[in-house]
Amino acid sequence: MEHLTDLTCAAFTQALGDKVSVPGGGGASALAGALGTALGAMVGNFTVGKPKYAAVEADLQALLAQSEALRQELLACVDRDAEAFEPLSRAYGIPKDDPTRSETLERCLRRAAQAPMEILRLCCQAVRLHEAYAEKGSAIMLSDVGTGAALCRGAMLGAVLNVKVNTRLMADRDYARALNDEADALLSEYAARADAVWDRVHGRVC
């Protein structure tokens, strides 16, 4: 499979809108999270080296390293999400009287839920970085912190939907509930934290 992240922006969005299964909501969420994370890094890069922010220089360098690692992981999730869909699609096509169908479908559903769950966890980490950028980054870059937090929030919402579209069909309801509970708890906490970053920025720039 061609790496979706190697596509141009125009080609990716064209593929997203076409009558094809991937990329879909999971991949779009991962990309949104990567974009949001990158905006935080931009704030850090425009802040380091400025005498006014010398006291937080080391903190910002650490934030930048974390941001780059998260951006790369989120981009990797674009392809991971797509790669998990194909075997799931094949599993749906297994005849219902095939004795291997249930086990194969369950295994594929678990794998398909893993990528959006990872996207959600990574975006939660990104929100924590945006909180720090909002506190320590250059004041003239605050709008980018708020935009990055908003993108990560949207990515989290999309990721949760893509977890639950798979867990709802799992036969192992205990496993499904555990994933759903984790997803709900993370979204409840970190959507609020992303909103707080956005509100803080909005209050200062508007």
C-alpha positions in Angstrom: 0.0 0.0 0.0 1.2 3.5 -0.9 2.0 5.5 2.2 -0.9 8.0 2.5 1.3 10.5 4.2 3.4 10.6 1.0 0.5 12.1 -0.9 0.2 15.8 -1.5 -2.4 17.7 0.5 -4.5 18.0 -2.7 -4.2 14.2 -3.4 -4.9 13.2 0.2 -8.1 15.4 0.4 -9.2 14.1 -3.0 -8.8 10.5 -1.8 -10.6 11.4 1.4 -13.6 12.6 -0.5 -13.6 9.8 -3.1 -15.6 6.6 -3.0 -12.9 4.6 -1.4 -12.6 3.1 2.1 -9.3 4.7 3.0 -8.3 7.2 4.1 -11.3 7.7 6.3 -12.2 9.3 9.6 -9.4 7.6 11.5 -6.7 8.7 9.1 -8.2 12.2 9.0 -8.2 12.4 12.8 -4.5 11.3 12.9 -3.6 14.0 10.4 -5.5 16.6 12.3 -3.7 15.6 15.4 -0.3 15.8 13.6 -1.2 19.3 12.3 -2.2 20.5 15.7 1.0 19.1 17.2 3.1 20.8 14.5 1.5 24.1 15.3 2.6 23.8 18.9 6.1 23.1 17.7 6.1 26.2 15.5 5.3 28.2 18.6 8.3 26.7 20.4 10.6 27.2 17.5 9.7 30.9 17.2 10.3 31.3 20.9 13.6 29.6 21.5 16.6 31.8 21.3 14.8 34.9 22.3 16.4 36.6 25.3 13.0 37.4 26.8 12.3 33.7 27.1 15.8 32.5 28.2 14.4 31.3 31.5 12.3 28.7 29.8 14.7 27.8 26.9 15.5 24.3 28.3 11.8 23.6 28.9 10.9 24.7 25.3 13.7 22.5 23.8 12.2 19.5 25.7 8.8 20.4 24.5 10.0 20.6 20.9 11.6 17.1 21.1 8.3 15.7 22.5 6.3 17.5 19.8 8.4 16.0 17.0 8.0 12.5 18.4 4.3 12.9 18.7 4.0 14.4 15.2 5.8 11.4 13.7 3.7 8.9 15.7 0.4 10.6 14.6 1.5 10.5 10.9 2.3 6.8 11.3 -1.2 6.3 12.6 -2.6 7.5 9.3 -1.3 4.4 7.6 -1.8 2.1 10.6 -5.5 3.0 10.5 -5.7 2.3 6.8 -3.8 -1.0 7.1 -6.2 -2.3 9.7 -9.2 -1.7 7.6 -8.5 -4.0 4.7 -8.4 -7.3 6.8 -11.6 -6.1 8.6 -13.3 -5.5 5.3 -12.3 -9.1 4.2 -13.5 -10.5 7.5 -17.0 -9.0 6.9 -17.1 -10.9 3.7 -16.6 -14.3 5.3 -19.8 -16.4 4.9 -21.8 -16.5 8.1 -21.7 -20.3 8.2 -17.9 -20.3 8.1 -16.7 -21.6 11.5 -13.7 -19.2 11.4 -15.8 -16.1 10.8 -16.4 -15.1 14.4 -12.8 -15.5 15.6 -11.4 -13.7 12.5 -13.9 -10.8 12.8 -13.2 -10.3 16.5 -9.4 -10.2 15.9 -9.8 -7.7 13.0 -12.2 -5.5 15.1 -9.6 -5.4 17.9 -6.9 -4.4 15.5 -9.1 -1.8 13.8 -9.9 -0.2 17.2 -6.2 0.0 18.1 -5.2 2.8 15.7 -7.9 5.3 16.7 -7.2 4.5 20.3 -3.6 5.3 19.9 -4.5 8.5 18.0 -6.6 9.5 21.0 -3.8 8.8 23.5 -1.3 10.7 21.4 -3.6 13.7 21.0 -4.1 13.8 24.8 -0.3 14.1 25.1 -0.3 16.8 22.5 -2.9 18.8 24.5 -0.6 18.7 27.5 2.2 20.2 25.3 -0.2 22.9 24.2 -0.8 23.8 27.8 2.9 24.3 28.2 3.3 26.3 25.0 0.4 28.5 26.1 2.3 29.2 29.3 5.8 29.5 28.0 5.6 30.3 24.3 5.9 33.7 22.7 2.9 35.8 23.3 2.7 36.8 19.6 2.2 33.1 18.7 -0.7 32.4 21.0 -3.3 32.1 18.2 -1.3 29.1 16.9 -1.4 27.5 20.3 -5.2 27.9 20.4 -5.5 26.6 16.8 -3.3 23.6 17.6 -5.3 22.7 20.7 -8.6 23.0 18.7 -7.3 20.6 16.0 -6.2 18.1 18.6 -9.6 18.3 20.2 -11.3 17.6 16.9 -8.9 14.7 16.3 -9.8 13.2 19.7 -13.5 13.4 18.9 -13.0 11.6 15.6 -10.7 9.0 17.2 -13.4 8.1 19.8 -16.0 7.6 17.1 -13.6 5.3 15.2 -12.9 3.3 18.4 -16.6 2.8 19.1 -17.6 1.9 15.5 -15.5 -1.2 16.1 -16.2 -1.9 19.7 -19.9 -2.0 19.2 -19.6 -5.1 17.1 -17.1 -7.0 19.3 -18.3 -10.2 20.8 -16.1 -9.8 23.9 -18.2 -7.1 25.6 -15.9 -6.8 28.6 -13.0 -5.9 26.3 -15.2 -3.5 24.3 -16.4 -1.8 27.5 -12.9 -1.4 28.8 -11.8 0.4 25.6 -15.0 2.5 25.5 -14.5 3.5 29.2 -10.9 4.5 28.6 -11.8 6.5 25.5 -14.6 8.2 27.3 -12.4 9.1 30.3 -9.6 10.5 28.1 -12.0 12.5 26.0 -13.8 13.9 29.0 -10.6 15.1 30.6 -8.6 16.2 27.6 -11.4 17.8 25.5 -12.0 20.1 28.5 -8.2 20.8 28.8 -8.1 21.6 25.1 -11.1 23.9 25.5 -9.3 25.6 28.4 -6.3 26.3 26.2 -8.5 27.7 23.5 -10.4 29.8 26.0 -7.2 31.2 27.5 -5.9 32.1 24.0 -9.2 33.5 22.9 -9.4 35.7 26.0 -6.0 37.2 25.3 -6.2 37.8 21.6 -9.8 38.9 21.2 
